[in-house]
Amino acid sequence: MRANRKISVYKAQLLEKQRLRAQYNIRERQMAAAYAKAIKMKGASDENLICLLETRLDALVLRAGFAPTIYAAHQLVSHGHFMVNGYKVNIPSYRLRVGDVAQVRSRSRELALLKDRLPKLSPSPTPYLEVSPEAMSFRLVALPKRDEVPVICDVPRVIEYYSR
């Protein structure tokens, strides 16, 4: 097999889709559902897809700085350490809306992982989040735009992959 073989269009699209899935730690079925919802929304499909993936609770816990990785954020949420608008939520794919407030539960405030992350929290890590380190909470103030999200992926190729 040759080392300088040209990558096919399909393979390039597949690799970008896998890269995006890995960055959000989601399964194929969840990604396909997010794509289906993104193309039904008004506006650019790639912007919509990133917005849908970025408003997941586990992704926002990561962006707010409460977890070092998406895997840790996923585990914190699934173990029930966060509340959204006063209700315990243990579903990492829970989608937040603008104005929703998520905070660490009172029982979980003494966790070593969360206590270690507290000094590293900044009040506004991204333009669409407002973090309160004292209250151990964050609020989604606006829907994320594509250029505000630190995703390393060619999203139009992901859209092309699913639209074939």
N, C-alpha and C positions, 0 to 999 in steps of 0.2 A: 504494500500500500504506500502511496506517495505521501510525503509529509506536507507538500505545498498544494494539496488538493483544494479546489475552490468549494466554499460552503454554499449549499443550495439556499434558495430563498426560503423554502419551508423550514430548513434547519435553523436559519437565522431567526425566523419568527418563533419557532419552538423554544430556542434558547432564551429569547427575551421574555417569553411567557413564563418559563421556569424561573428565570431570575426574579421577575416580579412576584411570583408565588412565594419564593424563598424569602424575599424581603418582608412579606407580610405574614409568613408562616401559615398559609391557608392551603386547603386541599383543592383539588381540581374542580370538584363540584361547586365549591364556594366561589371559585374564580369564574366559572362559567355562569353562575347565577348573577354575579356582580356585573359581568359583561352584558348579560341579557337585560338587566335593569338599566345599565348605562346607555344602551342604544335606544331605549324607549324614552329617556329623558330629553328635554330640550337642550340644545347646545352641542358642543363638540364631544364626541364619544370618549376620546382619550381623557379630556378634562373630567368628564363625569365619572369615568372608571376610577381615576385617582382620588376624586372626592369621596366616592363611595368606600373605597378601601381605607382612606385616611380617617374617616369618621367612625371607624370601628373602635370600640372601647380599648382593646389591647394596643392598637396603634397609637391612640391618644395618650395612654398611660406611658408608653415609650417616649413619645414626643415631649410630654410634660416633664420627663426626667425622673419618674418614680421607679423606672426599671432600666438596667444597663443594656438589655437586649430585648428583641421582640419575643423570644422564648420565655424570658423571665416575666415580661409583661403579661403574656398569655397565662402563665402559671399563677401570677398574683390575682388576676381577674377570676380565673376558674376556681381558685381556692376561696373565693368570696371575700377578698380583702377590700373591695371597693363598693361604694354606694353611689347611685346616680339619682339625683333629686330626692334624696332621703330614703331610697329603697335599695336593698341589697341586690346586686347584680353579679351573677357568676357565669355569664355568657360572654366570652371574648368577642364574639361577632356582633354584640349589641351595638346598634348604630345610634350615636348621639346626634341630637338636633341642636341648632344654634340656640344658645341660652342655657343648655343643660349644664348642671354642675355635678362633677364627680369628685368624691372625696374618699380618703382612707377611712375605713370603719374604726370606731373607737377601740375595739378589741385588737385591731391590727397595728395600732400606732407604735407599739413597742417592738415590732419585728426588726431584727438586725439589718436586713436588706433595706428596709425603708428608712431606718434611722441613719444608715450610712449615706444614703442618697440625699438626705435633707439639706446638708450644707451646699451641695452642688446644684440645687434647684435655682433657676433664675426666674424672675417674675414674668418675663415674656420670652420664652425660648423660640416661639414661632409667632408670626403675626396673627394667627387665628386662634391662639390659646392665651388664656390669662391664668397664671399660676399663683397660688397663695401658699408659700412654704409654711407659714405659721399655722394655717388651718389645714394643711396637708390636702389641698384641693386644687382643682383646675376647672375652668369654664371655657366652653367652646363659644367664642365671640363672633366667629364668621366661618363660612364654608371655606375650606382650603382651596387655593388656586394651584394649578400645576407647577408654576415656577416657585412657589413657597415650600413645596414638599421635597425633602431630600431623597428622592428615589432615583437610583442609578439604573435606568432602563429606558429603552426606546419604546414608549407606550404605543405609538401608532403601529408598530410591528405586531404588538399583542392584539390590537384591534383587527389587523389584517389576518392574523392567525385564526381568530374566532369567526371572522366573516366569510371564510372560504366555504 
